[in-house]
Amino acid sequence: MIPPQPIDEPRDGIDVGKRLVRQGGGTGLSLSERIAEKLQRLAWRTPLHGLRLKGRHPLKLIAIADDPFLGDLARGQALLAGQLMFRGESVPIDRLGLDRPKFSTAFAEHLHGFAWLRDLSSVAPRVTAVPIAETLMLQWLNAHGDRVSEPAWSAHLTGRRMLFWIAHAPLILSSTDLVYRSRVLNTIARAARHLDGEAGKAPAGIRAITAWAGVVAAGLVIPGGDPRRGFGENGLARALTTGVFDDGGIVSRSPADQLDVVMTLTALREIYAARRLDVPEAQQLALTRMVAALLGVAHGEGGLACWQGSGPVDGDRIADVVAATGVRTRPLRHASDWGYQRLAAGRTVLIVDSAPPPVARAAREGCASTLAFELSDQGQRIVVNCGGAAAALLTLSADLRRALRTTAAHSTLVLDDTNSTAIHADGSLGKGVGVVDMARQESDAISRIEVAHDGYAKRLGFQHRRVLTLSADGRDVQGEDMLIPTGRRGRKGETSFVARFHLAPGIEIAPTPDGQAAFLRVPDGPVWQFRCRGATLGVEESLWIDESGLPVATFQLVLSGTTPPGGHDFSWRFHRAR
């Protein structure tokens, strides 16, 4: 393990009164790109691609790295019980049926990525884990070792699989069966050759980064791999440039993807350490920036906020991951590209989505969450987003998982019961928020941000503008929501609006008789008072996806009303009692 580095100060670049504008959109793959992708998959079946994968296979790997992370213990115990489990979906190991799979796409990615090796090694000694790992490995070899097809051989899954095969080689290469060992080593070599040609075709972001990390890993452990390592390092540097913003945030804007890439780069660094080689500067700089950005979307106890389909990852896990990286840094407060603003004072943390959703090609579970926020007090979440569209149990209904991506599932304003950014029937993001204006000011008394988006401008004729301030002692969070006419086409009559503040589970609500306020009692914590003006306050049921992917019943504060064509504004305030 590399020793901790000196604390690196993230470069927030906060300028008083500076306005930041970022263009977004719902651009997915074009028709020509979809055709090219289809032809690429068809090319895998040709004899020419088969010839590219042929070559000498290694007699052994020249280095075995340690996996710096602990796996999921529940999934590991399930493997010991003969079940492969992922997000609530469970299939007996002896009935996987890899030649005719009946499991979900997400389950398939977990299986083909071999992340389950980490889970298994975390709960069992090698003597117990090896037979299980070899059984699964042999099934995979029989179904996919010689047949290159989607999704098993997609670039990002092949890259991920390479990293886990190397880190957990003792589990899959301990057999005395020389034929089996030869098949495994030959498949590792074939996967490396496949990645050589396919990594550069992976979509920008987490997929390209993971694919190129696999190329580098193969170059580090397969004999004679120095040319491949150099090729892979150059490719990974490009993937980090195109897939990670300058402020360290992943282009999908997903904290879960951010965490995944941080762990991937750290695991790759362990392979360098096993070879006693230095990590290239580009990788280390990217890792340092990404850790700061990751901490920027963490609450006071260290747990991740729920954005862009991510679930609420526990603070202890985040602390373990950050410790494994060896990076010492402070949370990024002002991520102008990644699009999250962090306001912290006293015990209070406020995290705001101040950017358009990611473009469709960068995120499969993107959410219409612009201008939403999460609020916590000394690590206790108070205002949350429902979250978890990409983390919820696969056994939940597709309609519910889709609903978790809507604007209404986030703590922001919904106009005319429509999403600020469209979500198409196929799950991709469509048109909506394209431009976000943001200004941030810091003083000794308050932190203030003013953010506006154009998601409703063309359809309904209004810009949504939200002003948030946090007092220096952290006891006051004040907000104002404004619906400003844009002069574009809109409705002649009044338009309904609803501002939602989803509350964390366990918070008790006591509305006041005047219908303009409510007291919020935090479990084992203080009482917060909520008060509003210019809208009608109500309390409705809500839900929150917990870390295990389960929906937990909770409540939401709802401010409702209508706006005339000339616009409307209303204000609200959270105040912590002494």
C-alpha positions as CSV (number, residue, x, y, z in Angstrom):
1,M,0.0,0.0,0.0
2,I,1.3,3.4,-0.9
3,P,1.7,5.7,2.1
4,P,-0.7,8.6,2.5
5,Q,0.3,11.7,0.6
6,P,0.4,15.3,1.9
7,I,-3.0,16.9,1.9
8,D,-3.8,18.3,-1.6
9,E,-6.0,21.4,-1.7
10,P,-8.6,21.1,-4.5
11,R,-8.7,24.2,-6.7
12,D,-12.3,25.3,-6.3
13,G,-11.8,28.5,-8.2
14,I,-14.7,30.3,-6.5
15,D,-15.0,33.9,-7.7
16,V,-17.5,36.2,-6.1
17,G,-20.4,36.9,-8.4
18,K,-18.9,34.8,-11.2
19,R,-21.5,33.3,-13.6
20,L,-20.9,29.9,-14.9
21,V,-22.8,28.5,-18.0
22,R,-22.6,25.0,-19.1
23,Q,-24.3,23.6,-22.2
24,G,-26.0,20.2,-21.9
25,G,-28.5,18.2,-24.0
26,G,-30.1,14.9,-24.7
27,T,-27.7,13.8,-27.5
28,G,-27.6,10.0,-27.8
29,L,-26.0,7.9,-30.5
30,S,-26.7,9.0,-34.0
31,L,-28.0,6.6,-36.6
32,S,-24.6,6.2,-38.2
33,E,-23.0,5.6,-34.8
34,R,-25.6,2.9,-33.9
35,I,-25.0,1.2,-37.3
36,A,-21.2,1.4,-36.7
37,E,-21.7,-0.2,-33.3
38,K,-23.8,-3.0,-34.7
39,L,-21.3,-3.7,-37.4
40,Q,-18.5,-3.7,-34.8
41,R,-20.4,-6.5,-32.9
42,L,-21.0,-8.4,-36.1
43,A,-17.2,-8.2,-36.9
44,W,-16.5,-10.1,-33.7
45,R,-18.0,-13.2,-35.3
46,T,-15.8,-13.1,-38.4
47,P,-12.7,-15.3,-38.9
48,L,-10.6,-12.2,-39.2
49,H,-11.3,-11.2,-35.6
50,G,-10.7,-14.8,-34.5
51,L,-7.2,-14.6,-36.1
52,R,-6.5,-11.4,-34.2
53,L,-7.1,-13.1,-30.9
54,K,-4.8,-16.0,-31.7
55,G,-1.2,-16.1,-30.4
56,R,1.0,-17.5,-27.8
57,H,-0.5,-17.7,-24.3
58,P,1.6,-17.2,-21.2
59,L,2.7,-20.1,-19.0
60,K,2.1,-17.8,-16.0
61,L,1.4,-14.2,-15.0
62,I,4.5,-12.3,-13.9
63,A,2.8,-10.4,-11.1
64,I,-0.2,-10.9,-8.8
65,A,-1.6,-7.7,-7.1
66,D,-3.6,-7.5,-3.9
67,D,-7.1,-6.3,-4.1
68,P,-7.2,-3.2,-1.9
69,F,-10.9,-3.3,-1.3
70,L,-13.4,-5.5,0.6
71,G,-16.2,-7.0,-1.3
72,D,-19.9,-7.2,-0.5
73,L,-20.2,-9.6,2.4
74,A,-23.9,-10.5,1.8
75,R,-23.1,-11.4,-1.8
76,G,-20.1,-13.4,-0.7
77,Q,-22.1,-15.4,1.8
78,A,-24.7,-16.1,-1.0
79,L,-21.8,-17.6,-3.1
80,L,-20.9,-19.9,-0.2
81,A,-24.5,-21.0,-0.1
82,G,-24.4,-21.7,-3.9
83,Q,-26.2,-18.6,-5.1
84,L,-24.8,-15.8,-7.3
85,M,-26.7,-12.6,-6.2
86,F,-26.8,-9.1,-7.3
87,R,-29.2,-6.3,-6.4
88,G,-31.8,-8.7,-5.1
89,E,-31.6,-11.1,-8.2
90,S,-30.3,-14.5,-7.3
91,V,-29.5,-17.5,-9.5
92,P,-28.1,-20.9,-8.3
93,I,-24.5,-21.4,-9.4
94,D,-25.3,-24.8,-10.9
95,R,-28.2,-23.4,-12.9
96,L,-26.8,-20.2,-14.4
97,G,-27.5,-21.4,-18.0
98,L,-24.9,-19.1,-19.6
99,D,-25.7,-20.5,-23.0
100,R,-29.3,-19.3,-22.7
101,P,-29.3,-16.7,-19.9
102,K,-32.6,-15.6,-18.4
103,F,-31.2,-13.0,-16.0
104,S,-31.3,-9.2,-16.3
105,T,-28.8,-7.1,-18.1
106,A,-27.4,-5.7,-14.8
107,F,-27.0,-9.2,-13.4
108,A,-25.2,-10.2,-16.6
109,E,-22.8,-7.3,-16.2
110,H,-22.0,-8.4,-12.6
111,L,-21.4,-11.9,-13.7
112,H,-19.2,-11.1,-16.8
113,G,-17.3,-8.5,-14.9
114,F,-16.2,-11.0,-12.3
115,A,-16.5,-8.5,-9.4
116,W,-18.0,-11.5,-7.5
117,L,-14.4,-12.7,-7.0
118,R,-13.9,-9.8,-4.6
119,D,-17.1,-10.8,-2.7
120,L,-16.0,-14.4,-2.5
121,S,-12.5,-13.7,-1.3
122,S,-13.9,-11.4,1.4
123,V,-15.8,-14.1,3.2
124,A,-13.8,-17.3,2.7
125,P,-10.3,-18.6,3.0
126,R,-8.7,-19.7,-0.3
127,V,-9.2,-23.4,0.3
128,T,-13.0,-22.8,0.5
129,A,-13.2,-20.1,-2.2
130,V,-11.2,-21.9,-4.9
131,P,-13.7,-24.6,-5.8
132,I,-16.5,-22.1,-6.1
133,A,-14.4,-19.7,-8.2
134,E,-13.2,-22.5,-10.5
135,T,-16.8,-23.8,-11.0
136,L,-18.0,-20.4,-12.1
137,M,-14.9,-19.8,-14.2
138,L,-15.3,-23.1,-16.0
139,Q,-18.9,-22.4,-16.8
140,W,-17.9,-19.0,-18.2
141,L,-15.1,-20.6,-20.3
142,N,-17.4,-23.2,-21.7
143,A,-20.0,-20.6,-22.7
144,H,-17.8,-17.6,-23.7
145,G,-14.1,-18.5,-23.7
146,D,-14.1,-19.2,-27.4
147,R,-17.1,-17.3,-28.5
148,V,-16.7,-13.5,-28.6
149,S,-20.1,-11.9,-28.2
150,E,-22.1,-9.2,-26.5
151,P,-22.3,-8.5,-23.6
152,A,-19.6,-10.8,-22.2
153,W,-16.9,-9.4,-24.5
154,S,-17.9,-5.7,-24.5
155,A,-14.8,-3.6,-23.9
156,H,-15.6,-2.3,-20.4
157,L,-16.6,-5.7,-19.1
158,T,-13.5,-7.3,-20.5
159,G,-11.4,-4.6,-18.9
160,R,-13.1,-5.0,-15.6
161,R,-12.8,-8.8,-15.9
162,M,-9.1,-8.5,-16.5
163,L,-8.5,-6.4,-13.4
164,F,-10.4,-9.0,-11.2
165,W,-8.7,-12.0,-12.9
166,I,-5.3,-10.5,-12.0
167,A,-6.2,-9.4,-8.5
168,H,-7.8,-12.8,-7.7
169,A,-5.6,-15.1,-9.8
170,P,-5.0,-17.5,-6.9
171,L,-8.7,-18.3,-6.9
172,I,-8.9,-19.2,-10.6
173,L,-5.4,-20.5,-11.2
174,S,-4.7,-22.8,-8.3
175,S,-5.9,-25.9,-10.0
176,T,-3.6,-28.8,-10.7
177,D,-5.5,-29.5,-13.8
178,L,-3.1,-28.3,-16.5
179,V,-5.7,-28.3,-19.2
180,Y,-7.9,-26.0,-17.2
181,R,-5.0,-23.7,-16.2
182,S,-4.0,-23.5,-19.9
183,R,-7.5,-22.5,-20.9
184,V,-7.6,-19.7,-18.3
185,L,-4.2,-18.3,-19.3
186,N,-5.1,-18.5,-22.9
187,T,-8.4,-16.7,-22.3
188,I,-6.5,-13.9,-20.4
189,A,-4.2,-13.5,-23.4
190,R,-7.2,-13.5,-25.9
191,A,-8.9,-10.9,-23.8
192,A,-5.9,-8.7,-23.8
193,R,-5.7,-8.9,-27.7
194,H,-9.4,-8.2,-27.9
195,L,-9.0,-5.1,-25.7
196,D,-6.1,-3.9,-27.8
197,G,-8.6,-3.3,-30.7
198,E,-11.8,-2.5,-28.8
199,A,-10.8,-0.2,-25.9
200,G,-10.6,2.8,-28.2
201,K,-14.1,2.2,-29.4
202,A,-15.7,2.3,-25.9
203,P,-18.0,5.3,-25.1
204,A,-16.3,8.1,-23.2
205,G,-16.5,7.9,-19.4
206,I,-16.5,5.0,-17.1
207,R,-16.6,2.4,-19.9
208,A,-13.6,3.7,-21.8
209,I,-11.6,4.2,-18.6
210,T,-12.3,0.7,-17.4
211,A,-11.5,-0.8,-20.8
212,W,-8.1,1.0,-21.1
213,A,-7.3,0.1,-17.5
214,G,-7.7,-3.5,-18.5
215,V,-5.2,-3.0,-21.4
216,V,-2.7,-1.5,-19.0
217,A,-3.2,-4.3,-16.4
218,A,-2.7,-7.0,-19.1
219,G,0.5,-5.2,-20.2
220,L,1.8,-5.3,-16.7
221,V,1.3,-9.0,-16.0
222,I,1.5,-10.9,-19.3
223,P,5.2,-11.6,-20.2
224,G,6.5,-9.4,-23.0
225,G,3.8,-6.8,-22.3
226,D,5.8,-3.6,-22.2
227,P,4.6,-2.4,-25.6
228,R,1.0,-3.1,-24.6
229,R,1.5,-1.3,-21.4
230,G,2.8,1.9,-23.1
231,F,-0.1,1.7,-25.6
232,G,-2.6,1.2,-22.8
233,E,-1.1,4.1,-20.7
234,N,-1.5,6.5,-23.6
235,G,-5.1,5.3,-24.2
236,L,-6.0,5.5,-20.5
237,A,-4.6,9.1,-20.4
238,R,-6.9,10.0,-23.3
239,A,-9.9,8.3,-21.7
240,L,-9.3,10.2,-18.5
241,T,-9.1,13.5,-20.4
242,T,-12.4,12.9,-22.3
243,G,-14.2,11.0,-19.5
244,V,-13.3,13.2,-16.5
245,F,-13.9,16.9,-16.3
246,D,-11.1,19.2,-15.3
247,D,-12.5,19.5,-11.8
248,G,-12.3,15.8,-11.3
249,G,-15.9,14.7,-11.9
250,I,-16.9,11.9,-14.2
251,V,-18.9,12.9,-17.3
252,S,-21.9,10.8,-16.3
253,R,-22.2,13.0,-13.2
254,S,-22.9,9.9,-11.2
255,P,-21.3,9.6,-7.7
256,A,-21.5,5.8,-8.1
257,D,-19.5,5.9,-11.4
258,Q,-17.1,8.3,-9.7
259,L,-16.5,5.8,-6.9
260,D,-16.1,3.0,-9.4
261,V,-13.4,4.8,-11.4
262,V,-11.6,5.8,-8.2
263,M,-11.5,2.1,-7.2
264,T,-10.5,1.0,-10.7
265,L,-7.5,3.4,-10.7
266,T,-6.5,2.4,-7.2
267,A,-6.7,-1.3,-8.1
268,L,-4.6,-0.6,-11.2
269,R,-2.1,1.2,-9.0
270,E,-1.7,-2.0,-6.9
271,I,-0.6,-3.9,-10.1
272,Y,2.0,-1.2,-10.7
273,A,3.2,-1.7,-7.1
274,A,3.4,-5.5,-7.6
275,R,5.7,-4.8,-10.5
276,R,7.6,-2.2,-8.5
277,L,6.8,0.4,-11.1
278,D,5.8,4.0,-10.7
279,V,2.2,5.0,-11.6
280,P,2.2,7.5,-14.6
281,E,1.6,11.1,-13.5
282,A,-1.6,11.4,-15.5
283,Q,-3.2,8.6,-13.6
284,Q,-2.1,9.9,-10.2
285,L,-3.3,13.4,-10.9
286,A,-6.7,12.2,-12.1
287,L,-7.1,10.0,-9.0
288,T,-6.3,13.0,-6.7
289,R,-8.8,15.2,-8.5
290,M,-11.5,12.5,-8.5
291,V,-11.1,11.8,-4.8
292,A,-11.7,15.5,-4.0
293,A,-14.7,15.6,-6.3
294,L,-16.1,12.4,-4.7
295,L,-15.8,13.9,-1.2
296,G,-17.6,17.0,-2.5
297,V,-20.8,15.0,-2.8
298,A,-20.5,13.4,0.6
299,H,-22.5,14.4,3.6
300,G,-21.0,15.2,7.0
301,E,-20.7,11.5,8.0
302,G,-19.0,10.7,4.7
303,G,-21.9,9.0,3.0
304,L,-22.6,9.8,-0.6
305,A,-25.6,11.9,-1.7
306,C,-28.0,10.4,-4.2
307,W,-27.5,11.8,-7.7
308,Q,-27.9,10.5,-11.2
309,G,-29.2,7.1,-10.2
310,S,-26.6,6.6,-7.3
311,G,-27.6,5.2,-4.0
312,P,-26.6,6.4,-0.5
313,V,-23.2,4.7,-0.1
314,D,-22.2,4.4,3.6
315,G,-19.6,6.8,5.0
316,D,-17.4,4.0,6.4
317,R,-17.1,2.5,2.9
318,I,-16.1,5.8,1.4
319,A,-13.6,6.3,4.2
320,D,-12.1,2.9,3.4
321,V,-11.9,3.6,-0.3
322,V,-10.3,7.0,0.2
323,A,-7.8,5.5,2.6
324,A,-6.8,2.9,0.1
325,T,-6.2,5.5,-2.6
326,G,-3.5,7.1,-0.4
327,V,-4.9,10.6,-1.4
328,R,-5.3,13.2,1.3
329,T,-7.5,16.0,0.2
330,R,-10.5,18.1,1.2
331,P,-13.9,18.0,-0.4
332,L,-14.3,20.0,-3.6
333,R,-16.8,22.8,-2.9
334,H,-17.3,24.2,-6.4
335,A,-17.4,21.7,-9.2
336,S,-18.2,24.0,-12.1
337,D,-18.0,21.3,-14.8
338,W,-19.2,18.3,-12.8
339,G,-22.0,20.5,-11.6
340,Y,-22.3,20.0,-7.9
341,Q,-22.1,22.9,-5.3
342,R,-21.2,22.1,-1.8
343,L,-22.0,24.5,1.0
344,A,-20.8,23.6,4.5
345,A,-21.0,25.6,7.7
346,G,-21.0,24.4,11.3
347,R,-22.6,20.9,11.3
348,T,-24.6,21.6,8.1
349,V,-23.9,20.4,4.6
350,L,-25.9,21.4,1.6
351,I,-25.2,19.8,-1.8
352,V,-26.8,21.3,-4.9
353,D,-27.2,20.0,-8.5
354,S,-26.2,23.1,-10.6
355,A,-25.8,21.6,-14.1
356,P,-27.8,20.0,-16.8
357,P,-28.2,16.2,-16.7
358,P,-25.5,14.3,-18.5
359,V,-25.8,13.8,-22.3
360,A,-27.6,10.5,-23.1
361,R,-24.6,8.7,-24.4
362,A,-22.7,9.3,-21.1
363,A,-25.3,7.9,-18.7
364,R,-27.7,5.0,-18.9
365,E,-29.6,6.0,-15.7
366,G,-29.5,9.8,-16.0
367,C,-32.0,11.8,-13.9
368,A,-33.9,15.0,-14.4
369,S,-32.6,16.5,-11.1
370,T,-31.4,20.0,-12.0
371,L,-31.6,22.5,-9.1
372,A,-32.4,19.7,-6.5
373,F,-30.5,19.7,-3.3
374,E,-29.7,17.4,-0.3
375,L,-29.3,18.7,3.3
376,S,-27.7,17.1,6.3
377,D,-27.0,18.0,9.9
378,Q,-23.9,16.5,11.6
379,G,-24.1,13.5,9.2
380,Q,-27.9,13.0,9.7
381,R,-29.6,13.4,6.3
382,I,-32.7,15.7,6.4
383,V,-33.6,16.6,2.9
384,V,-32.8,13.9,0.3
385,N,-33.5,12.7,-3.2
386,C,-35.4,9.4,-3.6
387,G,-32.2,8.2,-5.4
388,G,-31.1,4.7,-6.4
389,A,-32.5,4.3,-9.9
390,A,-29.2,2.4,-10.8
391,A,-28.9,0.9,-7.3
392,A,-32.4,-0.3,-6.5
393,L,-33.2,-4.0,-6.3
394,L,-33.8,-5.5,-9.8
395,T,-36.8,-7.2,-8.3
396,L,-38.6,-3.8,-8.0
397,S,-40.9,-2.9,-10.8
398,A,-39.5,-1.2,-13.9
399,D,-42.0,1.6,-13.4
400,L,-40.8,2.3,-9.9
401,R,-37.2,2.3,-11.0
402,R,-38.1,4.7,-13.9
403,A,-40.0,7.0,-11.5
404,L,-36.8,7.4,-9.4
405,R,-35.3,9.2,-12.3
406,T,-38.0,11.8,-12.6
407,T,-37.9,15.4,-11.4
408,A,-40.6,14.6,-8.9
409,A,-38.3,12.1,-7.2
410,H,-35.8,14.9,-6.4
411,S,-36.0,17.8,-4.0
412,T,-36.7,20.5,-6.5
413,L,-39.6,22.2,-8.4
414,V,-41.8,20.5,-10.9
415,L,-43.8,22.6,-13.3
416,D,-47.1,21.4,-14.8
417,D,-46.3,17.8,-13.6
418,T,-43.6,17.4,-16.2
419,N,-39.9,16.5,-16.0
420,S,-37.4,19.4,-16.5
421,T,-35.6,17.0,-18.9
422,A,-37.5,14.4,-20.8
423,I,-37.0,10.7,-20.1
424,H,-37.7,8.7,-23.3
425,A,-39.5,5.3,-23.3
426,D,-36.2,3.6,-24.0
427,G,-34.8,5.1,-20.8
428,S,-32.5,7.7,-22.5
429,L,-32.6,11.3,-21.6
430,G,-34.2,13.7,-24.1
431,K,-34.6,17.4,-24.5
432,G,-35.0,19.8,-21.6
433,V,-32.4,21.6,-19.5
434,G,-29.7,22.8,-21.9
435,V,-28.3,25.8,-20.1
436,V,-27.7,26.4,-16.4
437,D,-26.7,29.9,-15.1
438,M,-24.9,29.8,-11.7
439,A,-23.5,32.5,-9.5
440,R,-21.9,31.8,-6.1
441,Q,-20.9,34.3,-3.4
442,E,-19.1,33.7,-0.1
443,S,-18.9,36.1,2.8
444,D,-18.3,35.9,6.5
445,A,-22.0,35.8,7.1
446,I,-23.4,33.5,4.4
447,S,-22.7,31.3,1.5
448,R,-25.1,32.0,-1.4
449,I,-25.7,30.4,-4.7
450,E,-28.2,31.5,-7.4
451,V,-29.0,28.9,-10.1
452,A,-31.4,28.9,-13.0
453,H,-32.3,26.4,-15.8
454,D,-34.2,26.6,-19.0
455,G,-35.8,23.1,-18.9
456,Y,-39.3,24.6,-19.0
457,A,-38.6,27.6,-21.2
458,K,-39.6,26.2,-24.6
459,R,-42.5,24.0,-23.4
460,L,-44.1,26.2,-20.8
461,G,-42.5,29.6,-21.1
462,F,-40.8,29.8,-17.7
463,Q,-37.3,29.8,-16.4
464,H,-36.9,28.2,-12.9
465,R,-34.5,30.2,-10.7
466,R,-33.5,29.1,-7.2
467,V,-31.5,31.1,-4.6
468,L,-30.1,29.2,-1.7
469,T,-28.2,30.7,1.3
470,L,-26.5,29.0,4.2
471,S,-25.7,31.0,7.3
472,A,-22.2,31.0,8.8
473,D,-23.2,29.0,11.8
474,G,-25.1,26.4,9.7
475,R,-28.4,27.0,11.5
476,D,-30.3,28.6,8.7
477,V,-30.9,27.4,5.1
478,Q,-33.1,29.9,3.2
479,G,-34.4,29.4,-0.3
480,E,-36.4,31.2,-2.9
481,D,-37.9,29.7,-6.0
482,M,-38.8,32.0,-8.9
483,L,-40.7,31.2,-12.1
484,I,-39.7,33.9,-14.6
485,P,-41.5,34.3,-18.0
486,T,-39.1,33.9,-20.9
487,G,-41.1,35.5,-23.6
488,R,-41.3,32.2,-25.5
489,R,-44.5,30.3,-26.1
490,G,-46.3,29.4,-23.0
491,R,-49.8,28.9,-21.7
492,K,-52.2,31.8,-21.4
493,G,-53.8,30.6,-18.2
494,E,-52.2,29.6,-14.9
495,T,-49.7,26.8,-14.6
496,S,-49.4,24.6,-11.6
497,F,-46.2,24.0,-9.7
498,V,-45.0,21.7,-6.9
499,A,-41.8,22.1,-5.0
500,R,-40.8,18.8,-3.2
501,F,-38.6,18.3,-0.2
502,H,-38.2,14.6,0.3
503,L,-37.2,13.8,3.9
504,A,-34.9,11.1,5.1
505,P,-36.5,8.1,6.9
506,G,-37.1,8.5,10.6
507,I,-37.8,12.2,10.6
508,E,-41.0,13.1,12.5
509,I,-43.1,15.9,11.1
510,A,-45.5,18.1,13.1
511,P,-47.3,20.7,10.9
512,T,-48.4,23.9,12.5
513,P,-52.1,24.9,12.5
514,D,-51.6,27.9,10.1
515,G,-50.5,25.5,7.3
516,Q,-47.3,27.5,6.6
517,A,-44.8,25.7,8.8
518,A,-43.8,22.3,10.2
519,F,-41.4,21.1,12.9
520,L,-39.0,18.3,11.9
521,R,-37.5,16.1,14.6
522,V,-34.3,14.5,13.6
523,P,-33.7,11.0,15.1
524,D,-31.4,11.5,18.2
525,G,-30.9,15.1,17.0
526,P,-32.2,18.6,17.1
527,V,-35.5,20.0,15.9
528,W,-35.6,21.9,12.6
529,Q,-38.3,24.3,11.7
530,F,-39.6,24.7,8.2
531,R,-41.6,27.7,7.1
532,C,-42.8,28.9,3.7
533,R,-44.4,32.0,2.1
534,G,-46.2,32.2,-1.2
535,A,-47.2,28.6,-1.5
536,T,-49.4,26.0,0.2
537,L,-47.6,23.5,2.5
538,G,-48.6,19.9,2.6
539,V,-47.2,16.6,3.7
540,E,-47.2,13.5,1.4
541,E,-45.8,10.0,1.5
542,S,-42.5,9.4,-0.2
543,L,-39.8,6.7,-0.4
544,W,-36.0,6.5,-0.3
545,I,-33.8,3.8,-1.7
546,D,-31.4,2.7,1.1
547,E,-27.9,1.3,0.6
548,S,-29.1,-2.2,0.1
549,G,-31.4,-1.1,-2.7
550,L,-34.6,-1.4,-0.7
551,P,-37.3,1.2,-0.8
552,V,-37.9,2.7,2.6
553,A,-41.1,4.6,3.4
554,T,-40.8,8.2,4.3
555,F,-42.5,11.6,3.8
556,Q,-42.0,14.8,1.8
557,L,-42.9,18.4,2.4
558,V,-44.8,19.7,-0.6
559,L,-45.2,23.4,-1.6
560,S,-47.9,23.8,-4.2
561,G,-49.6,26.6,-6.1
562,T,-50.1,28.1,-9.5
563,T,-48.3,30.8,-11.5
564,P,-49.9,33.3,-13.8
565,P,-48.2,34.1,-17.2
566,G,-46.4,36.9,-15.5
567,G,-44.5,34.5,-13.2
568,H,-44.5,33.8,-9.5
569,D,-42.0,33.4,-6.6
570,F,-42.2,31.8,-3.2
571,S,-39.7,31.4,-0.3
572,W,-39.0,28.9,2.4
573,R,-36.6,28.4,5.3
574,F,-35.1,25.6,7.3
575,H,-34.0,26.7,10.8
576,R,-32.3,24.5,13.4
577,A,-33.4,25.2,17.0
578,R,-30.8,25.5,19.6
